[in-house]
Amino acid sequence: MKILKPFFLLFAVIVLAAPAFSVSKEIIQLQTQVQALQDQMTQMRQSFDERMGVMRNLIEQSTDNVNKVVSAVNDLNQQVQKTHQDSGGRADQLSGQIQALNDSVDELKARMNKIAQQLDAIQNAQQNINQPPAGLQGPGQAQPGQPNQPGNPQAQNQVPPADVLYNNALRDYNAGNYDLASQEFGDYLKYYQNTELAGNAQFYLGDISYRQGNYEAAVKAYDTVIEQYPEGNKAAAAQLKKGYALLELGERQAGVRELNALITRYPKSIEAQQARERLKKLGAASNAARKNPRG
C-alpha cells in the first residue's frame, strides 16, 4: 500500500493538470481571436477615417464650388442691375441734354423772332411813310410777339417783349427760382399765347408743379400742352411727364396707358425710350412688346 500511494498521487497530479493545460490553450486561442478582432477593428477604423477624410474634402470642395457659383451669380446680378441703372441714367442724362439743347434752340428762335419783328417794323415804317397817321386807322390786331391782351395802352407798353419775358422765365427756371419763373411763364402765356414758344411756357409751368410735388396741377398743365400745342416741341415731353405724374399719384393704370400712348405716338423719340424703361421697371409691357411678344 505504501508503494501504491505515490502512484496515486502522481496520477492525481496528471489528471488535475490536464484540464489546466486545456483551459490555458483555449484562453490563448481566445486572446488570439480577440487580438485579431481588435486589429480588424483598427484597420476598419483607419479605413473609415480615411474615407471620411476623402468625403469631407469632397464636401468642402463642393461647398467652395457652390459658394463660387453663388458669388458669380450675385456678381452677374449686380452687373446686370448696374448696367440697367447706367442705361437708365444715360437715358435720363441724354434726355436732360436734349432738353437743354431744345431750350437753347428756343432762345435762338426767340432772338430770331425779335430780329424778324425788327425787320418787319422797319419794313412797315418804310411802307407807312406815305400812309395816313395811325390815329385815323381802325383798331388792328396784335402782331406776333406783341401783347395780345386788350386794355390800357400804357399798361401794355409796360409788358416786356416776348423774347425778354421768355428768356427771363427760362433763366429763373434753370436757376431753381420756381415761384418767379412760374409767374413769368404765366405772364408770357397771358400776353403772348399765340407765339411759337407758348407751348414751351405751358410745359415749364407743368414741370414746375411736378418738381414741387403738385402732381395734380402738373397733369392739368401737361394736358394743356398736349391738347393746345400738339405740334410743339414739348408735346412728347409733356405726355411723358404726365405719365410720370399719374404714377406719382398712385394711378398706375392711367400712367401706364399714358406711357404706352406716348410710345405709339412718338415711337422713335427719346421720350419713348424713357417710357419703355419706366414700363420695364414697373413690370408692365409696352404696346410694342404686346404686338411682338417674341421680338
Stockholm file with secondary structure:
# STOCKHOLM 1.0

chainA/1-295         MKILKPFFLLFAVIVLAAPAFSVSKEIIQLQTQVQALQDQMTQMRQSFDERMGVMRNLIEQSTDNVNKVVSAVNDLNQQVQKTHQDSGGRADQLSGQIQALNDSVDELKARMNKIAQQLDAIQNAQQNINQPPAGLQGPGQAQPGQPNQPGNPQAQNQVPPADVLYNNALRDYNAGNYDLASQEFGDYLKYYQNTELAGNAQFYLGDISYRQGNYEAAVKAYDTVIEQYPEGNKAAAAQLKKGYALLELGERQAGVRELNALITRYPKSIEAQQARERLKKLGAASNAARKNPRG
#=GR chainA/1-295 SS CTTHHHHHHHHHHHHHHHHHHHHHHHHHHHHHHHHHHHHHHHHHHHHHHHHHHHHHHHHHHHHHHHHHHHHHHHHHHHHHHHHHHHHHHHHHHHHHHHHHHHHHHHHHHHHHHHHHHHHHHHHHHHHTTTSCCGGGSCCCCCCTTSCCCCSCHHHHHTSCCHHHHHHHHHHHHHTTCHHHHHHHHHHHHHHCTTSTTHHHHHHHHHHHHHHTTCHHHHHHHHHHHHHHCTTSTTHHHHHHHHHHHHHHTTCHHHHHHHHHHHHHHSTTSHHHHHHHHHHHHHTCCCHHHHHCTTC
#=GC SS_cons         CTTHHHHHHHHHHHHHHHHHHHHHHHHHHHHHHHHHHHHHHHHHHHHHHHHHHHHHHHHHHHHHHHHHHHHHHHHHHHHHHHHHHHHHHHHHHHHHHHHHHHHHHHHHHHHHHHHHHHHHHHHHHHHTTTSCCGGGSCCCCCCTTSCCCCSCHHHHHTSCCHHHHHHHHHHHHHTTCHHHHHHHHHHHHHHCTTSTTHHHHHHHHHHHHHHTTCHHHHHHHHHHHHHHCTTSTTHHHHHHHHHHHHHHTTCHHHHHHHHHHHHHHSTTSHHHHHHHHHHHHHTCCCHHHHHCTTC
//
